[in-house]
């Protein structure tokens, strides 16, 4: 018989010590002994099960993710199931199942009086994760109930997988373009930088000539979701307009023609226009002439501040795939003298990028448009196309093209036509030697280019005309012959 041992708190009572406790009537009642025995038997029947999942750091699209499900139990494993939770927890999609019934490696309790803790680990790999893999995941573990050997005791754990995606496209455009050039009135200019494919939303900022621009943030009214602003965000306010120099304005106005254009006396005599480096010559219908160009530049006459104010705003537009489109706007009062050839860059920072993404644009007025006339040897009745093929420089923003005829209207009767191409259908001989002006302009400047149309005679049309004339003469001769015969017969009869 084992001597009486007083159990410590939380320590189980062994079977040999039961009689010792019964003999110790003064220290333990029968009721308390029954509760102790029931608790010990219940613990032996049900067992225990705990599930823990290691938290995951944010991952980038394309990486491989490992989901680990750790659990402890003294029961017999039934299964391990991984779920992906969607739609706020209403839908659970099974992504992995381990069925221990057909596996020999399972926990076995050899002695009920001895507790053996076994640790199981279920690992799931998600190769090349996508944005759609972002969300919560659950690991469900089931063990057999020792009391019935038929019921399964379940426990679960969850983890949230955060998938980041760097922007896959950034671009810079000028807002409200193509736009005309203003010679005598200052105008606002806005650059729009768009970053697509980022999750979470990236941060966007502008630089000028490699230096960060100090901006005044403002909130732009929009129906879409607005980007988070700083505490110092102000409301939008109008930009400062610049005063005009009256002396220069009057002098410039005196040089304008009645139509409001700068006077170009040399364009009144198209036959004497020639390109630099070529000799002047007189066009004739018998000679093919390469289109000639005359280039001019116009700049505004107002006084500018050399330290403009830049206003900045941005908007966030959520996409169906979980990414966010960010549009950032930089607005200031344009100064063509200072801003021409200025380099503006848009940079995008994102936690998934080791260094910022960048795209650049150089503000530039158009210079020397190159015109192409097709066909190169136009004949009477042909359809002539005059197209702008390019410039002597890289132009930004996109220019606005306007076509006019010097000294008259266009073939369709209009005074001007917009577009990159001018089409003259079935040109008549009267257009030979006519001069056409192409004005290419953007907010930074304007350039005029002239080309002359030389129309050659069309032999096929001349042949048709000659055939018609010959046919008419033959008809006249036949008519006269018949009249002579009739007169002869009449004389003979009389």
NORBELMO-V120798 format. One record per residue. N is the residue number from 0. RES is the residue in one letter. OMEGA is omega in degrees with one decimal (none if undefined). D_FIRST is the distance of its C-alpha to the first C-alpha in Angstrom with 1 decimal. Layout:
N|RES|OMEGA|D_FIRST + N|RES|OMEGA|D_FIRST
This chain:
0|X|179.5|0.0 + 1|X|-179.9|3.8 + 2|X|-177.6|6.4 + 3|X|176.2|9.2 + 4|X|179.2|11.8 + 5|X|-178.5|15.2 + 6|X|176.7|16.8 + 7|X|179.1|20.3 + 8|X|-179.7|23.3 + 9|X|-177.9|23.8 + 10|X|-179.8|20.3 + 11|X|177.4|18.5 + 12|X|-179.8|15.1 + 13|X|-174.7|12.9 + 14|X|-176.8|11.5 + 15|X|-177.6|7.8 + 16|X|-178.5|8.6 + 17|X|-178.2|10.7 + 18|X|177.1|8.8 + 19|X|178.9|8.3 + 20|X|178.3|12.0 + 21|X|179.4|12.9 + 22|X|179.4|11.8 + 23|X|-172.0|13.8 + 24|X|-177.2|17.0 + 25|X|-175.0|19.4 + 26|X|-176.4|18.7 + 27|X|177.7|18.7 + 28|X|178.9|20.6 + 29|X|-178.0|20.2 + 30|X|179.6|23.3 + 31|X|177.3|22.3 + 32|X|178.6|19.1 + 33|X|178.3|21.3 + 34|X|179.6|23.7 + 35|X|180.0|21.1 + 36|X|-180.0|19.9 + 37|X|178.9|23.6 + 38|X|179.8|24.6 + 39|X|179.4|22.0 + 40|X|178.9|23.2 + 41|X|178.2|26.8 + 42|X|178.9|26.5 + 43|X|-175.5|25.2 + 44|X|-173.9|28.0 + 45|X|-176.2|31.0 + 46|X|-179.6|30.3 + 47|X|-178.5|32.8 + 48|X|175.9|36.4 + 49|X|-178.3|38.7 + 50|X|176.2|42.3 + 51|X|178.4|44.5 + 52|X|179.7|48.0 + 53|X|177.8|49.8 + 54|X|-176.2|53.0 + 55|X|172.3|56.3 + 56|X|176.4|59.3 + 57|X|-179.8|62.7 + 58|X|-178.9|64.2 + 59|X|178.4|67.8 + 60|X|179.8|69.3 + 61|X|179.1|69.1 + 62|X|177.2|65.9 + 63|X|-177.4|62.7 + 64|X|176.9|59.7 + 65|X|177.0|56.0 + 66|X|-178.0|53.7 + 67|X|178.2|50.0 + 68|X|-179.9|47.2 + 69|X|177.0|43.8 + 70|X|177.6|40.6 + 71|X|-179.9|36.9 + 72|X|171.3|34.5 + 73|X|178.1|31.2 + 74|X|-178.9|32.9 + 75|X|-176.1|35.4 + 76|X|176.1|38.9 + 77|X|-178.5|41.6 + 78|X|173.2|44.8 + 79|X|-176.7|46.5 + 80|X|174.4|49.9 + 81|X|178.6|52.4 + 82|X|168.2|55.0 + 83|X|-173.7|58.2 + 84|X|-180.0|58.8 + 85|X|178.2|62.5 + 86|X|176.1|64.6 + 87|X|178.1|62.5 + 88|X|-178.5|59.3 + 89|X|-178.8|60.8 + 90|X|176.0|60.9 + 91|X|-178.7|58.2 + 92|X|-179.0|59.3 + 93|X|-178.7|56.7 + 94|X|179.6|57.4 + 95|X|178.4|54.3 + 96|X|172.4|51.6 + 97|X|-179.0|48.7 + 98|X|-177.6|47.2 + 99|X|-178.6|43.8 + 100|X|-178.0|43.8 + 101|X|178.6|46.1 + 102|X|-176.5|44.6 + 103|X|-179.0|41.8 + 104|X|177.4|40.6 + 105|X|-177.0|38.2 + 106|X|179.1|34.7 + 107|X|-179.2|31.9 + 108|X|-177.9|28.3 + 109|X|-174.9|26.1 + 110|X|-178.4|22.6 + 111|X|-178.2|22.2 + 112|X|-178.0|19.3 + 113|X|-178.9|21.6 + 114|X|178.8|25.0 + 115|X|-178.8|28.0 + 116|X|177.3|31.2 + 117|X|-179.1|34.4 + 118|X|177.3|37.9 + 119|X|177.9|40.9 + 120|X|177.6|44.5 + 121|X|-176.7|47.5 + 122|X|177.5|50.9 + 123|X|179.1|54.2 + 124|X|175.2|57.5 + 125|X|-178.2|60.7 + 126|X|175.2|63.7 + 127|X|-177.6|66.9 + 128|X|177.8|66.0 + 129|X|178.7|68.7 + 130|X|-179.0|69.3 + 131|X|177.8|68.2 + 132|X|179.8|64.7 + 133|X|177.2|64.3 + 134|X|-178.1|61.7 + 135|X|176.5|58.1 + 136|X|-179.7|55.6 + 137|X|174.6|52.2 + 138|X|-179.9|49.3 + 139|X|179.8|47.1 + 140|X|178.8|43.8 + 141|X|175.1|41.9 + 142|X|178.5|38.4 + 143|X|172.9|36.9 + 144|X|-176.2|34.8 + 145|X|-176.5|31.4 + 146|X|-175.5|31.2 + 147|X|-176.8|34.4 + 148|X|178.5|35.4 + 149|X|178.7|38.9 + 150|X|179.7|39.4 + 151|X|175.8|40.2 + 152|X|-175.1|39.2 + 153|X|171.9|42.1 + 154|X|-175.6|42.6 + 155|X|174.2|45.8 + 156|X|-178.7|47.5 + 157|X|178.7|51.2 + 158|X|-179.9|53.6 + 159|X|179.3|57.4 + 160|X|178.7|59.7 + 161|X|-179.4|62.9 + 162|X|177.7|65.8 + 163|X|177.9|68.8 + 164|X|177.8|72.2 + 165|X|175.8|75.0 + 166|X|179.5|78.6 + 167|X|179.3|80.3 + 168|X|172.3|83.9 + 169|X|-178.0|85.8 + 170|X|177.8|89.5 + 171|X|176.8|92.1 + 172|X|174.1|95.1 + 173|X|-177.6|97.7 + 174|X|177.1|97.6 + 175|X|177.0|100.6 + 176|X|1.0|102.4 + 177|X|-177.3|104.9 + 178|X|-179.4|106.8 + 179|X|177.7|110.3 + 180|X|-179.5|111.3 + 181|X|-176.6|112.5 + 182|X|-169.6|115.3 + 183|X|178.9|115.9 + 184|X|179.0|112.6 + 185|X|-179.3|109.2 + 186|X|178.4|106.4 + 187|X|-178.6|102.6 + 188|X|-175.7|100.7 + 189|X|170.8|97.1 + 190|X|180.0|94.9 + 191|X|176.8|92.0 + 192|X|-177.9|89.0 + 193|X|176.4|86.7 + 194|X|-176.3|83.3 + 195|X|172.0|81.6 + 196|X|-177.1|78.3 + 197|X|174.0|76.2 + 198|X|-3.4|72.7 + 199|X|-177.1|72.1 + 200|X|178.9|75.6 + 201|X|173.1|77.1 + 202|X|-174.0|79.1 + 203|X|177.1|82.8 + 204|X|-176.0|85.4 + 205|X|172.5|89.0 + 206|X|174.2|90.8 + 207|X|-177.8|94.5 + 208|X|175.9|95.7 + 209|X|-178.6|92.2 + 210|X|-179.7|91.6 + 211|X|-178.2|89.2 + 212|X|173.4|91.3 + 213|X|-171.5|90.7 + 214|X|171.0|90.6 + 215|X|-177.0|90.6 + 216|X|175.6|88.0 + 217|X|-178.6|89.0 + 218|X|179.9|87.6 + 219|X|178.8|89.6 + 220|X|-179.0|89.7 + 221|X|177.5|88.1 + 222|X|179.0|86.7 + 223|X|-179.3|83.9 + 224|X|-178.9|80.9 + 225|X|177.1|81.9 + 226|X|179.7|80.2 + 227|X|-179.1|78.3 + 228|X|178.8|80.7 + 229|X|-177.3|80.2 + 230|X|-176.8|80.6 + 231|X|-178.7|84.2 + 232|X|178.2|85.4 + 233|X|174.3|88.8 + 234|X|-179.4|90.8 + 235|X|177.9|93.5 + 236|X|-176.8|96.9 + 237|X|178.1|100.2 + 238|X|-177.2|101.1 + 239|X|175.7|104.0 + 240|X|-176.4|107.3 + 241|X|178.4|109.8 + 242|X|179.8|113.3 + 243|X|173.5|116.2 + 244|X|-173.4|118.9 + 245|X|-178.7|122.1 + 246|X|-179.8|124.4 + 247|X|179.6|122.6 + 248|X|179.8|122.1 + 249|X|179.4|125.9 + 250|X|-179.9|126.7 + 251|X|-179.5|124.3 + 252|X|179.9|125.6 + 253|X|-179.3|129.1 + 254|X|-177.6|128.1 + 255|X|174.4|126.9 + 256|X|-177.8|128.9 + 257|X|-179.9|129.6 + 258|X|179.5|126.5 + 259|X|179.7|124.3 + 260|X|175.6|123.8 + 261|X|-178.7|124.9 + 262|X|178.5|128.4 + 263|X|-172.8|128.7 + 264|X|-176.9|132.4 + 265|X|-179.5|131.9 + 266|X|-179.7|130.4 + 267|X|177.9|133.7 + 268|X|-174.5|135.2 + 269|X|-175.4|132.8 + 270|X|-176.2|135.2 + 271|X|179.9|134.9 + 272|X|178.2|131.1 + 273|X|179.1|129.6 + 274|X|-179.6|126.4 + 275|X|179.3|126.1 + 276|X|178.8|127.3 + 277|X|177.3|129.5 + 278|X|178.2|133.2 + 279|X|179.4|134.4 + 280|X|-178.8|136.0 + 281|X|178.7|137.4 + 282|X|177.3|135.5 + 283|X|-179.6|137.5 + 284|X|-177.2|136.7 + 285|X|-176.5|137.5 + 286|X|176.8|134.9 + 287|X|-175.9|131.0 + 288|X|174.7|129.6 + 289|X|-179.8|126.0 + 290|X|-176.6|124.6 + 291|X|-178.1|125.3 + 292|X|172.8|123.0 + 293|X|-174.0|123.6 + 294|X|175.3|120.5 + 295|X|179.7|120.4 + 296|X|176.7|117.7 + 297|X|177.9|117.5 + 298|X|-179.6|115.4 + 299|X|-173.6|114.9 + 300|X|-175.7|116.9 + 301|X|-178.0|114.6 + 302|X|-176.9|113.0 + 303|X|168.1|109.2 + 304|X|-179.1|106.6 + 305|X|-178.8|105.0 + 306|X|-175.3|101.6 + 307|X|175.1|100.6 + 308|X|179.4|97.7 + 309|X|179.4|95.1 + 310|X|-172.1|93.2 + 311|X|173.2|89.9 + 312|X|177.6|87.9 + 313|X|179.4|85.3 + 314|X|176.7|83.8 + 315|X|-179.5|80.7 + 316|X|179.6|81.0 + 317|X|178.9|77.6 + 318|X|-176.6|77.8 + 319|X|-178.5|76.1 + 320|X|179.0|74.2 + 321|X|178.4|72.5 + 322|X|-177.5|75.0 + 323|X|173.7|77.4 + 324|X|-179.5|81.1 + 325|X|175.4|82.3 + 326|X|179.7|86.0 + 327|X|-177.6|87.2 + 328|X|175.9|90.7 + 329|X|-175.1|92.8 + 330|X|175.8|96.1 + 331|X|176.2|98.9 + 332|X|-172.8|102.7 + 333|X|173.6|104.1 + 334|X|-175.6|106.5 + 335|X|179.9|108.1 + 336|X|-178.2|109.6 + 337|X|-174.3|106.2 + 338|X|178.1|103.8 + 339|X|-177.2|105.8 + 340|X|175.7|104.0 + 341|X|-178.1|100.9 + 342|X|176.6|97.6 + 343|X|179.6|94.9 + 344|X|174.6|91.4 + 345|X|-179.1|88.4 + 346|X|-175.7|85.0 + 347|X|176.0|81.7 + 348|X|-179.2|78.3 + 349|X|-179.6|75.0 + 350|X|179.1|71.4 + 351|X|-179.3|71.5 + 352|X|177.0|74.5 + 353|X|177.2|74.5 + 354|X|-175.9|78.0 + 355|X|169.4|80.3 + 356|X|-175.0|82.5 + 357|X|170.8|86.2 + 358|X|-172.1|89.4 + 359|X|171.4|92.9 + 360|X|176.5|96.3 + 361|X|178.4|99.6 + 362|X|-176.7|101.9 + 363|X|174.1|105.4 + 364|X|179.6|108.6 + 365|X|177.9|110.2 + 366|X|171.5|112.8 + 367|X|175.6|115.4 + 368|X|178.0|114.4 + 369|X|-176.4|115.3 + 370|X|177.0|117.2 + 371|X|178.6|117.6 + 372|X|-179.0|120.4 + 373|X|-3.6|120.3 + 374|X|-178.1|122.5 + 375|X|178.1|123.9 + 376|X|-175.5|127.4 + 377|X|178.0|127.7 + 378|X|178.6|130.5 + 379|X|-179.9|132.1 + 380|X|178.8|129.8 + 381|X|170.9|126.6 + 382|X|-174.1|123.4 + 383|X|176.4|122.6 + 384|X|175.2|119.1 + 385|X|-171.9|118.7 + 386|X|174.0|115.1 + 387|X|-176.9|113.3 + 388|X|-177.5|111.6 + 389|X|-178.3|110.0 + 390|X|175.4|110.7 + 391|X|-178.7|111.3 + 392|X|174.0|108.0 + 393|X|-173.5|104.6 + 394|X|173.0|105.1 + 395|X|1.6|102.4 + 396|X|-177.8|102.2 + 397|X|-177.1|103.8 + 398|X|174.4|107.5 + 399|X|-176.9|109.6 + 400|X|177.1|112.6 + 401|X|-177.9|115.9 + 402|X|174.8|119.0 + 403|X|175.3|122.6 + 404|X|-178.3|126.1 + 405|X|176.2|128.4 + 406|X|179.3|131.5 + 407|X|179.3|130.6 + 408|X|177.4|128.0 + 409|X|-174.6|125.7 + 410|X|-179.9|126.8 + 411|X|177.7|125.1 + 412|X|-179.5|126.8 + 413|X|-179.7|123.8 + 414|X|179.6|124.0 + 415|X|-179.3|120.7 + 416|X|179.3|117.7 + 417|X|178.9|114.1 + 418|X|-178.5|111.9 + 419|X|-175.9|111.6 + 420|X|174.8|114.3 + 421|X|-178.0|117.8 + 422|X|175.8|119.3 + 423|X|-175.3|123.0 + 424|X|176.3|123.9 + 425|X|-175.5|127.3 + 426|X|176.4|128.8 + 427|X|-179.5|132.6 + 428|X|-178.7|135.2 + 429|X|179.9|135.7 + 430|X|179.8|132.3 + 431|X|-180.0|133.5 + 432|X|-179.6|133.1 + 433|X|-177.3|131.0 + 434|X|179.4|128.4 + 435|X|-178.1|124.7 + 436|X|173.8|122.4 + 437|X|178.6|118.6 + 438|X|176.2|116.9 + 439|X|-175.3|113.3 + 440|X|168.9|111.5 + 441|X|-175.7|108.1 + 442|X|-177.7|107.3 + 443|X|-179.2|108.0 + 444|X|-177.5|111.5 + 445|X|179.3|114.1 + 446|X|176.6|116.1 + 447|X|176.1|119.1 + 448|X|-177.0|120.1 + 449|X|174.6|123.4 + 450|X|-177.2|124.4 + 451|X|180.0|127.7 + 452|X|175.9|128.1 + 453|X|-177.7|130.8 + 454|X|179.6|131.8 + 455|X|177.6|133.7 + 456|X|-179.3|136.0 + 457|X|-177.1|134.6 + 458|X|-177.6|136.8 + 459|X|178.6|135.5 + 460|X|177.6|136.3 + 461|X|179.4|139.8 + 462|X|178.9|140.4 + 463|X|178.8|139.5 + 464|X|179.0|141.9 + 465|X|178.5|144.6 + 466|X|178.7|144.2 + 467|X|179.1|144.5 + 468|X|178.2|147.7 + 469|X|179.0|149.1 + 470|X|179.7|148.4 + 471|X|-179.9|150.2 + 472|X|177.8|153.2 + 473|X|179.7|153.4 + 474|X|178.9|153.4 + 475|X|179.9|156.3 + 476|X|178.8|158.3 + 477|X|179.5|157.8 + 478|X|178.7|158.9 + 479|X|179.5|162.0 + 480|X|179.1|162.8 + 481|X|179.0|162.7 + 482|X|179.1|164.8 + 483|X|178.5|167.4 + 484|X|-179.2|167.5 + 485|X|179.7|168.0 + 486|X|180.0|170.8 + 487|X|179.6|172.5 + 488|X|-178.3|172.4 + 489|X|-179.9|173.8 + 490|X|-179.6|176.7 + 491|X|179.8|177.5 + 492|X|179.3|177.6 + 493|X|none|179.9
